[in-house]
């Protein structure tokens, strides 16, 4: 069965610091990749997704992620975080042709002003 | 509606009672998913509907859990004889048919507490 690993469970940063959250998956075939964000008290929202094409994907709010097939990774990055980025971040992967995404355990990001 | 609607938003129930959780997906979204989010855990897949049929029930944790979807729209997740370990946030998501290319839209969830 496929699995999704988010190695950083808790990340604490100061405003303006750069962010990189790791995501690795175990499936060997074609995959669809997602990052979701859950702000405190709110529902999960899609940040960005990759299906095909340019492996560097740009999402909302200045976030981007790079799909590196050889490393089975889809890390999320932001060059300069803001206090409002404090949230839980989830990586999700679904095999190509599958309708069911598998989610990682999430990374809690706290940004100090 | 504009988003995925779940009700109730909070539910406290006594151990051994049955509960029903409701999900109203985005109009026109043919795929509907139920996930469970426990404290400190990721999202655990429960069941997926394509239209009214459920091709994959593999995630349901026990036979106390069941779900149905009618009219290709509203879905109900039922938990019978609730146990304390059922306490979690139950999330519903919907997407268009094509592999979720538009992403999966989530509801706000139902927080279930079994006491």
Interface residues (C-beta under 8 A of the other chain):
Chain A: X4 X6 X32 X34 X36 X42 X43 X44 X45 X46 X49 X51 X90 X92 X94 X96 X97 X98 X99 X100 X101 X102 X103 X104 X105 X106
Chain B: X4 X31 X33 X35 X40 X41 X42 X43 X45 X48 X50 X56 X91 X93 X95 X99 X100 X101 X103 X104 X105 X106 X107 X108 X109
